[in-house]
Amino acid sequence: MNQATRPVLIRVPSKDTSGDARNLDIVLYKVQFEPISFDGPTYKDGLKINYAGYCLMSDVDETGATLAQKMIGRIVSLPTGIV
């Protein structure tokens, strides 16, 4: 299955220096995925999904807004509970 390029959000739970919970969001503006494949299902492992992709330079962010220069993405640190 081939996928079109699309933005990707990676959310990583983290803590700040005072120990408060935060979310570290990595927003990649344009990711080109390689073909997705499936293995299984097997008795103990179930169905495995195999996917990989790479980040491309983009003229727009994840909302479609034009960027001043080509970029790959951004990193944002927010307190837990804020989307």
C-alpha positions, -999 to +999 in steps of 0.1 A: +000+000+000+015+033-011+008+064+009+009+101-002+031+125+017+015+138+048+023+156+080+031+135+111+029+143+148+051+123+172+041+129+209+067+119+235+057+121+272+084+139+292+091+159+324+105+193+329+133+202+353+108+205+383+094+170+375+061+182+360+046+161+332+049+176+297+044+165+261+072+170+237+055+172+202+076+167+171+057+179+141+071+168+107+055+188+079+060+163+050+068+126+054+071+102+024+062+067+036+076+036+019+051+009+010+034-005+041+034-043+045+018-068+069+032-100+084+011-127+100-010-131+119+009-155+140-001-173+172+020-152+197+029-121+177-004-113+161-005-091+130+027-070+125+026-038+104+059-027+088+064+009+078+092+034+072+094+069+059+116+099+055+111+136+060+111+160+031+116+198+030+083+216+028+070+250+018+039+247+041+033+236+077+009+209+088-021+232+085-012+242+050+000+277+059+029+290+038+063+290+055+089+319+050+115+293+040+116+256+035+116+236+067+113+200+079+092+205+111+091+220+146+094+208+182+070+221+209+070+214+246+036+217+263+022+209+297+002+176+298-034+181+290-029+209+264-035+198+228 
